[in-house]
């Protein structure tokens, strides 16, 4: 276990063997409280202020998708099918000893979170999906982020790509060699995750969503150019119990572009439900 240097909460890293020892998943862990499993988007795991916020009230477990960990790009070759990937994540949850964690997923991670909790309806206590992909409608096709040139990705991901939050997330190293390595890493991450996302219409998630039995919060940026906010109605039509928050003036990554609004919606959804009163009215003064 290695402690990472960060300006936010203290983060540790665990290496968890899964899939009969064929694969080791690196998991970033921070915070204290109810366990929370965070599944990152297609570009890979980036510890951001949203995760630091969640770590104030939860123990956050953030696994790195196979193939996206630095120094272990070929790990993706250990997983061939989406069904195997779902089983692998369930095994990871059991190996970590997480009981009824909250499951949060962003974009591609939202799709995997939905697949996982639909396959294992008793796994999670609550589910938060941030602009998840995984469904398809011909009148609002999901953009192919893997085929988008790097210089066009900011406009695809953010409603305001020139905002400080967007620029901070998309910043590349000044050193040309490091920048080239970062770009290569991004392309590889897109390939590793895209192996299980495309072609989206053929994955069949829509037919499985009725199995997702836990409460779901959908958060969507109203100006999402990658996956239209029109998908909110599709998700809610298939889910048995859900609520949705659509954030104005926001693109595909609401926890970056609209952190305050996103955090407030998630906090309200995850707040403990008050226990019903067990007070028994006094019989003093009743007629004898």
TORGU-508544 format. One line per 2 residues: number of its first residue (from 0); their letters; for each residue x, y, z of C-alpha. Coordinates in steps of 0.25 Angstrom, whole numbers, plus 5000, padded with zeros to 4 digits. Each point is the difference from the previous one (the first is absolute). Last residue first. Layout:
NUM	a	X:Y:Z ~ ...
***
This chain:
287	xx	4759:5024:5133 ~ 5001:5011:4990
285	xx	5013:5003:4995 ~ 5008:5011:5007
283	xx	5013:4992:4999 ~ 4999:4990:4988
281	xx	5013:5005:4994 ~ 5002:4999:4986
279	xx	5009:4989:4995 ~ 5013:5006:4993
277	xx	5005:4990:4989 ~ 5003:5011:4990
275	xx	5004:4995:4986 ~ 5015:5000:4998
273	xx	5005:5013:4993 ~ 5005:4996:4986
271	xx	5015:5002:4999 ~ 5005:5010:4990
269	xx	5005:4994:4987 ~ 4990:5007:4991
267	xx	5002:5013:5007 ~ 5015:4999:4999
265	xx	4999:4996:4986 ~ 4992:5012:4996
263	xx	5009:5009:5008 ~ 5012:4995:4994
261	xx	4995:5001:4986 ~ 4996:5015:5002
259	xx	5013:5004:5006 ~ 5009:4992:4990
257	xx	4993:5006:4988 ~ 5011:4998:4989
255	xx	5008:4989:5007 ~ 4989:4992:5007
253	xx	4991:5003:4988 ~ 5009:4993:4989
251	xx	4992:4999:4987 ~ 4996:5015:4999
249	xx	4994:5011:5009 ~ 4992:5013:4999
247	xx	4988:4993:5007 ~ 5001:4988:5009
245	xx	4990:4989:4998 ~ 4997:4993:5013
243	xx	4993:4986:4999 ~ 4993:4991:5009
241	xx	4999:4985:4999 ~ 4993:4987:5005
239	xx	4996:4989:4990 ~ 5010:5004:4989
237	xx	4995:4999:4985 ~ 4992:5012:4998
235	xx	5010:5008:5009 ~ 5012:4996:4991
233	xx	4992:5004:4987 ~ 4995:5013:5006
231	xx	5014:5004:5004 ~ 5005:4997:4986
229	xx	4995:5013:4995 ~ 5012:5006:5007
227	xx	5008:4997:4988 ~ 5012:4991:5001
225	xx	5013:5007:4995 ~ 4995:5014:4998
223	xx	4995:5001:5014 ~ 4993:5014:5001
221	xx	4990:4996:5011 ~ 5011:4994:5008
219	xx	4994:4987:5006 ~ 4999:4994:5014
217	xx	4992:4987:5002 ~ 4997:4996:5014
215	xx	4997:4985:5001 ~ 4993:4993:5012
213	xx	5003:4985:5000 ~ 4993:4989:4991
211	xx	5008:5000:4988 ~ 4994:4988:4993
209	xx	4991:5009:4991 ~ 5013:5005:4994
207	xx	5003:4987:4993 ~ 4993:5002:4987
205	xx	5006:5014:4998 ~ 5014:4995:5002
203	xx	4999:4992:4987 ~ 5015:5002:4996
201	xx	4996:5001:4985 ~ 4996:5014:4999
199	xx	5013:5005:5007 ~ 5009:4995:4989
197	xx	5009:5002:5008 ~ 5001:5001:5015
195	xx	5008:4987:5004 ~ 5012:5002:4991
193	xx	4998:5015:5002 ~ 5006:4999:5014
191	xx	5013:4995:4995 ~ 5001:5008:4988
189	xx	4996:5013:5007 ~ 5011:4997:5010
187	xx	5010:4997:4989 ~ 4997:5014:4993
185	xx	5001:5007:5014 ~ 5013:4993:5003
183	xx	5006:5004:4986 ~ 4995:5015:5003
181	xx	5007:4999:5014 ~ 5013:4995:4993
179	xx	5000:5011:4990 ~ 4998:5010:5011
177	xx	5011:4994:5008 ~ 5009:5001:4987
175	xx	4996:5014:4997 ~ 5003:5005:5014
173	xx	4989:5010:5004 ~ 4991:4989:5005
171	xx	4986:5000:4995 ~ 4988:5007:5007
169	xx	4986:4993:4997 ~ 4995:5000:5014
167	xx	5006:5014:5004 ~ 4994:5006:4987
165	xx	4986:4994:5003 ~ 5000:5006:5014
163	xx	5006:5014:4995 ~ 4989:5001:4989
161	xx	5005:5000:4986 ~ 4992:4987:4997
159	xx	4987:5006:5004 ~ 4989:4990:4996
157	xx	5011:4990:5003 ~ 5002:4985:4995
155	xx	4999:5002:4985 ~ 5006:5014:4999
153	xx	5012:4995:5008 ~ 5001:4988:4991
151	xx	5002:5008:4987 ~ 5016:5001:5002
149	xx	5001:4985:5003 ~ 4993:4996:4987
147	xx	4987:4993:5002 ~ 5000:4986:4996
145	xx	5000:4994:5014 ~ 4990:5010:5004
143	xx	4990:4994:4991 ~ 4988:5009:5003
141	xx	4987:4993:5005 ~ 4989:5001:4990
139	xx	4988:5009:5003 ~ 4989:4996:4990
137	xx	5005:4986:4998 ~ 4999:4997:5015
135	xx	5010:4993:5008 ~ 5003:4995:5014
133	xx	5014:4997:5006 ~ 5005:5014:5004
131	xx	4998:5006:5014 ~ 4999:5015:5002
129	xx	5004:4998:5015 ~ 4993:4988:5006
127	xx	4998:4999:5015 ~ 4996:4987:5006
125	xx	4995:4996:5014 ~ 5002:4989:5010
123	xx	5008:4991:4990 ~ 5002:4985:4998
121	xx	4986:4995:5001 ~ 4996:5001:4986
119	xx	5012:4993:4994 ~ 4999:5000:4985
117	xx	4993:5013:5000 ~ 5010:5006:5010
115	xx	5012:4997:4992 ~ 4994:5004:4986
113	xx	4995:5013:5006 ~ 5014:5003:5006
111	xx	5007:4996:4987 ~ 4991:5010:4992
109	xx	5003:5010:5011 ~ 5015:4998:4999
107	xx	4998:5002:4985 ~ 4994:5014:5003
105	xx	5003:5002:5015 ~ 4996:4989:5011
103	xx	4997:5000:5014 ~ 4996:4987:5008
101	xx	4997:5002:5015 ~ 5005:4988:5007
99	xx	4991:4988:5005 ~ 5011:4993:5008
97	xx	5014:5002:4994 ~ 5010:4989:5004
95	xx	5011:5005:4990 ~ 4999:4985:4994
93	xx	4985:5001:4999 ~ 5000:5013:4992
91	xx	5012:4995:4991 ~ 4992:4987:4997
89	xx	4988:5009:4996 ~ 5009:5008:4991
87	xx	5006:4987:4994 ~ 4986:4995:4998
85	xx	4996:5013:4992 ~ 5013:4999:4992
83	xx	4997:4985:4996 ~ 4986:5004:4995
81	xx	5006:5011:4992 ~ 5009:4990:4993
79	xx	5015:4998:4998 ~ 5007:5004:5013
77	xx	5015:4996:5002 ~ 5004:5008:4988
75	xx	4997:5013:5008 ~ 5012:4997:5009
73	xx	5009:5004:4988 ~ 5001:5015:5004
71	xx	5007:4997:5014 ~ 5010:5010:5002
69	xx	4990:5011:5003 ~ 4986:4994:5003
67	xx	4990:5002:4988 ~ 5001:4986:4994
65	xx	4990:4994:5010 ~ 4991:5011:5006
63	xx	5006:5007:5012 ~ 4992:4998:5013
61	xx	4995:5011:5008 ~ 4996:4996:5014
59	xx	4995:5012:5008 ~ 4997:4999:5015
57	xx	4989:5009:5002 ~ 4996:5013:5006
55	xx	5012:5009:4997 ~ 5005:4991:4989
53	xx	4988:5004:4991 ~ 5006:5014:5000
51	xx	5014:4995:4997 ~ 4993:4992:4988
49	xx	4994:5013:4995 ~ 5013:5008:5002
47	xx	5007:4991:4990 ~ 5007:4986:5000
45	xx	5002:4997:4985 ~ 4997:4986:4996
43	xx	5000:4996:4986 ~ 4995:5007:4986
41	xx	4988:4991:4999 ~ 4993:5005:5013
39	xx	5003:4995:5014 ~ 4993:4990:5009
37	xx	4998:5005:5014 ~ 4997:4990:5011
35	xx	4995:5006:5013 ~ 5002:4994:5014
33	xx	4992:5007:5012 ~ 5010:5007:5008
31	xx	5014:5005:4999 ~ 5008:5007:4989
29	xx	5010:4995:4989 ~ 5003:4987:4992
27	xx	5006:4999:4986 ~ 4999:4986:4994
25	xx	5009:4993:4991 ~ 4995:4988:4994
23	xx	5009:4987:4998 ~ 4995:4990:4990
21	xx	5003:4986:4997 ~ 4999:4996:5014
19	xx	4987:4992:4999 ~ 4993:5012:4994
17	xx	5004:5009:5011 ~ 5013:5005:5008
15	xx	4998:5013:5007 ~ 5012:5011:5000
13	xx	4996:5010:5010 ~ 5003:5015:4999
11	xx	4999:5010:5012 ~ 4995:5014:4999
9	xx	5001:5010:5011 ~ 4989:5010:4997
7	xx	5003:5012:4991 ~ 5013:5007:4997
5	xx	5006:4986:4996 ~ 5012:4992:5002
3	xx	4996:4985:4999 ~ 5002:4990:5011
1	xx	5004:4986:4995 ~ 4994:4987:5004
***
